[in-house]
Every structure is written in C-alpha cells, then in structure tokens.
Amino acid sequence: MNHRSRLNTRWHPLLFLPLFLCNLFAEEIQTTAVFSPEIIATDQGAIQNAGVGTEIWNGGPGNGVTNLVKYAVRVSDYAVNSMIRVSWADYEAEEGEYLFQKMDKHFSYCIQYGQKLNIGCFVTSAGGGPLIDGARCSYPLYVHKAMQASAQKDVLSPTFTDKKDRWEPNFENPYFFERYDALLKAFAAYLEQPQTFGGRSIQRKKLVRYIEMRHFGFWGEGAYPKRLVPSHSRYLIRFADAFIKYFSDIRIVVPTNGMVYIPSVYDTLKDYHFRLMSAKNNAGLLGIFRDNWGWDERSSYYQKLYYSGNQYEKDGVKLYELLRDRWKSAPLVGEPARTGPKGDFLPYSCLLDQAKYLHPVVIRNCNVSDGVNTFNPTGYNIFNDPQALDKFHQMYAMIGFRYLYTSAKITRRGGDVEIAMDWLNIGLTPTYNKWKIRFFIEDEAGKEIWTGFSSLDLRTLFPNESIPPGVVDAHKAKTHTDRFSNVPQTGKLHLQIVDPDGISPPMALSIKGRTEKGAYLLAGRSVRNTP
C-alpha cells in the first residue's frame, strides 16, 4: 500500500463526539460524530459485487474458475453475475413455435442465488442447431430451406477455428430478417412475464442485466470473412434496430470484433458500426463486448481495432475513440482468451494494460488456456504459471467499480440529522445499474425503527483518471450531504447499498466492517440526543 492509500484507514476516536451529549447544550448547537473507516486495499483482492468483476457460464451454484480470482470480500457463496449464449435453432423448431421455457431454469437460478443474467442472443453462426447435409446450422431448418429456395441463399463456409463447414446466413435475405425480427419480438414478450421460484415471482426482464446482440459473425462476435459480409450496412442496421425496439428498457451490448480497420472486408459495414456506437434505448447508449482479454495487444489486429491503427472515421469522429471511451457511458464486458506463449509474448502479460486502457466492468472467469487448443499448440497451462494467475488476481481487484467512503460526518440538531460522506471510486468504471444508498437505525433489539435514502446516484461517481486504480487519495473524494427530519433520538445508524429490485445482495464497499446484513455501522455509537 503506498502513502496515499494509507490515508483514513484507521478509526479516529478523538474526532467522535457522542451524540447523546447534545442534550447538554442549547438545541441550536450542533453535535457531530466523525470517523474514517479502515480501507481494504486492492492488493488484498477483489470485492465481489453484482454487476462487476467476474461472470460465470450458465448460472446456478457454480463460481466459475475460482482460482482466477482472489477475493477480499465475498457477498455470496454463489456467483452473482451469470451469462448464457443461445443459438436461434435451439429456441425455435418450427415457424413460430418457440421454446423459451428452456431458459426458465436460468431465471430460477437468478431468484434462488441472487443473480442477474447476461444473455447473448440469438447466435446464427458457430452455435448449436441441427446437422443439415453434414454441417451444423445455428438457425432453424425451415429458415434454411426458405433461403435455399430464394435468390439470397445461405452458404456453407468453414469456421476459422476448426475448419469445419457450417451453414452461414445471408443477411440480405428479407425472410431471414423477418423471422429473426419475429424471434426477438416473441422473446421480449417472454421476458415481460414472471418467473416463479420458491414462492417468489419476479418479472424476467428484471433478472436480465444485459442483452448481447449476437446475430452477426462467428459466435455473434461481429467478425466474418469477406465472402460472408453483406454488401451494405442497411442489412445489419435493421437487426440492431429490432434489438433496440424490443428490448427498450434493458441495457444492450454489441460486438466489436468486426470493427477492426480492414477496408477490404469491412468498409461496407462502416455505417453499421457507427450506428451501433451512437444508438441508444431507454437504458442508455449501447455497451460493447470484447473477447480475447489477455491476447497479445501489440498485434496488428488489436492495434487496428482499439487503438489509433483503427482509421475508421465518420463526421470527424474516430471509431477507436468511441470504443476506448465507451466505459464512460455504457459497460464493456467480455471473456478471456485461450492463448499461449509465442515469440517474446508471455501469456496474459498484456492483461492489466488492456484493462487500464479500455476500463471493462466484467470479464468472465473462464475460457483461459489450460492445455492444447487452436491458439495454444504448446499446451501452455495458466494454472502452472503463477505470474499469469497474479495478473488475473490484480485485474479482478481493479476492474469495474470499487466504492468506499473516506470519512462520514453525522450532525444532529434536535430531530434533524445531516449525514455528510466523502466518497471515492478507486476502480475503473462506475456502476451502470441503479443502486440505492439506504440509511437505517436499529434499536437495541436490532429492530429497524427508521430508514432514509440518500440522493447520491453511484452511477455518477466515476474513478479519477489522474490517479492510478487502487490508489486512495482522500483529497480527491466527493462530499455528498443528505438531510433528514424527524429522525428517532435513539438507536444505531447504519448504511446499506441495496438493489432496488431486491435481487442482488447488498453492495460491498472497499472498507472493513460489513455486517451479516451487508450494512456498515456509521457512527459506532448510539445515535441519540439524550442518555
């Protein structure tokens, strides 16, 4: 811990004036309690919270590849962020016959384990689906037959990883879009309905954190060879517009792999990519997803994607700058790479620099190299590489939001209480989901006798870009003051940060003192006017 991160890490009892002494003074005299909490430094590990850090496949009681992350604080025995990626063919067998009930178990997991779900929908390439003439097809058979009978046929093409032929859609085919549009409309209606588990019913869309736009590219990641790229942006813009139309209140995130500056392949999609980076729904601007975290960032491909080597520009706006700065308005999520040593490249050695540059909020804790694969013919195994594991431990402790307060000052005058707190975010992003800061007072029996909510929106509390992530500088803290009337004269005052939907566990701060209720005792003494 450096000098600045030592600031305000100890209780200061001499600054505390017991509030019950205020009865000894005239009522117009203010009485004040001030204290500073003990801070949990980033080198102690990640703070487990909903909407940040790790994400697991398929929900349920699992926690992903647990040794990729070192926790300083756990809020749940289970993962609080989960993800599924679904293929169109697996959810529509015949025209209009949808099988969304196959997702019910994932929504039940959300209720059972306090999770929210990131859904990658609906993959049309390299996903599941039937075998047609010996090749996998990720969209329904009836759609394939309709394209084959039309002027805009789908085609067989090998996936670059396994070189196996798969059926790839023709995005210029009007029927293909018509049926995909109907799929999204039907799925949106499914999300409007409640999921019930253990006697509790919650509207499914409240259990969804993100919808990933997965219609285009291998695995829906946005990249294709030239022969599969449509001739004009308008053919893909209509798909994006359908997502925005049907999922108007859910945050949408979009793929980036096809935004690389390769004019011979992607020039026809320039307008589509700029549309993705400017479009919004009621949840805000669209976020982005980037896969292959930990890949060699020096490679020409990534330099032409996320850095100035990406020369795509429109109306004076550079595409790489939109990607680089997206975290300031919408989330960036993704998954690690399966990589191995190559030349002077050490696997995952670029991970921290990538995170500091692009500011991701969530990176899935899976998909790392643990043996031979297409990109790792050497058989490299990250679990035999302490330096690479340490990169992941540091990354998960740094990405996303990491909130704390350096000082709390509680002032009482009669029944009026003023709570002034100095807040910091020493992570890399704000939270993109709404949380509510709740104050409450408990009596000696532990019963709540008063509650009040702060007006501070944590989504506006950004990290200071002039300070390295993880560094605590109390002088840069943002002071926020809340005032309440008719506050009880006795009891203990706590702070708790809660999910308004009551799904995710209360937020953990980067300070010690979290109670079993996920709250923090503010003044450390009874908050009262008289003994």
Buried (B, 14 or more C-beta within 10 A) or exposed (E): BEEBBEBBBEEEEEEBBBBBEBEEEEEEEEBBBBBBBEBBBBEBBBBBBBBBBBBBBEBBEBBBBEEBBBBBBBBBEBBBBBBBBBBBBBBBBEEEEBEBEEBBBBBBBBBBBBBBBBBBBBBBBBBBBBEBEEBBBBBBBBBBEBBEEBEBEBBEBEBEEEEEBBBBBBBBBEBBBEBBBBBBEBBBEBBEEEBEBEEEEBBBBBBBBBBBBBBBBBBBBBBBEEEBBBEEBEBBBBBBEBBBEBBEEBBBBBBBBBBBBBEEBBEBBBBBBBBBBEBEBEBBBBBBBBBBBBBBBEEEBBBBBBBEBBEBBBEEEBBBEBBBEBBEBBBBBBBBBBBBBBEEBBBBBBBBEBBBBBBBBBBBBBBBBBEBBEBBEEEBBBBEBEEBBEBBBBBBBBBBBBBBBBBBBBBBBEEEBBBBBBBBBBBBBBBBBEBBBBBBBBBEEEEEEBEBBBEBBBBEBBBBEEBBBBBBBBEBBBEBEBEBEEBBBBBBBBBBBBBEEEBBBBBBBBBBBBEEEBBBBBBBBBBBBEE
